[in-house]
């Protein structure tokens, strides 16, 4: 509906004024919808960008963690290998079992007793 100009005016009917107000209200509502849609679109674009940045950051962090994990697994394997080697070396220094001690004591005692008998036999 055309907007009234400053030219000499003719009287408008209340129906024409109502029609003009309705058209203006509808146009205003349409502009508000377009503005709201533009605002929502901008917010969605910002949200998508934030998600993209966070995803890239998480992906980078995940790659770092995977690298550190691989290094830790390698280090762990090396430590296990060293531990096994050291345990094998330390086994030779382990104290003998009680049975082995008793056997060695018996053998020593027998050797000592046999040696003493030989000395006594040599004196007689």
N, C-alpha and C positions, 0 to 999 in steps of 0.2 A: 504494500500500500504506500503510495507516495507521501512524502513528508510535506506538510503545509509550508509554503514559501512566504516571504515577506511582502509579496505582492498584495494588492487589495484583495481582501479575503471575502469570500462568501460564507455565509453561515454553514456550519457543519451540523449535521444531525447527530443526535446522540448515538444512533446506530453506526454512523461513520467513525465517530470517536471511539466507540467500543471496538469496532473492527480494527482500527489503527492500533489501539492499546493491545489487543489480542495478538496482532501481527508482531508488534514490538516485543511483547512478552515471549512469544514463541522464538523470535530471533535471538533474544537474550538467552533463553534456555538452551538453544542450539549452540550458541557460542560458549556457554558454560560447559556443556557436554564435550565440545571440542577441546576446551582448555583442560578439563579433567582428564580426557583421554591422552592429551599431550603430556600432562604431569605424570600420569600412570606409566606411559611409555618411557619417560625419562627415568623414573624410579626403577622400572624393570631393567633398563639398560645399565644403570648403576649396579643393581643387584647381580646381573649377569657378569659384569666386569669384576666385581668382588669375588664371585664364585670362581671365575677364571683365574684370578690372581692367587686365591687360596689353593686352588687345585694345582697350579704350577708350583707353588711353594711346598705343598705336601708331597708332590712328586719328587721335587729336588731333595727334600728331607728324607724321603723313603730311599732314594738312591744312596744318600750318605750313610743311612743306617745299614743298608744292605752291604755297602763296602766295609763298614766297621765290623759288621757281623762276620763277614768272610775273613777279615784280619784276625778277629778273636778266635774263630774256629781254627785257623792256621796256628796261632799262638798256643791254643789249647792242645792241639795235636803235638806240637813241639814239646810242650811241658810234659805231656803224658809219656812221650818217647824218652825224655830225659829222666823222668821218674822211674820208668822201667829199667833203664840202664843203671841208674844209681842203686835201685833195689837189688839188681843182680850183683853189682859190685859189693854192696853192703852185706849180702848173704854170706860172704866168706868170713866176715867179722862177727857173725851171729854167734852167741854163746852156744856151746854144745848142749844137747839134750841131757836130762838127768841120767838116762840110760847110758849115753856115751861117756859121761863123767864117771859113773860107777864102773864101767868096763875098763876105762883107762886107769882108775885107781886100783882095780884088781890086778891088771897087768903089771902096774908099777910095783905093787906089793909083792906079787909073785916074783918079779925080777929081783927085787931087793932081798926077798927071803932066799931065793936061789943063790944069789951072790954071797950071802952070809953063810949059807951051808957050804959052799965051795971053800970059803976061807977057813971054816972050822974043819973041813975034811983035809985041807992042806996042812993044818997045824998038827993034826993027829998022826 
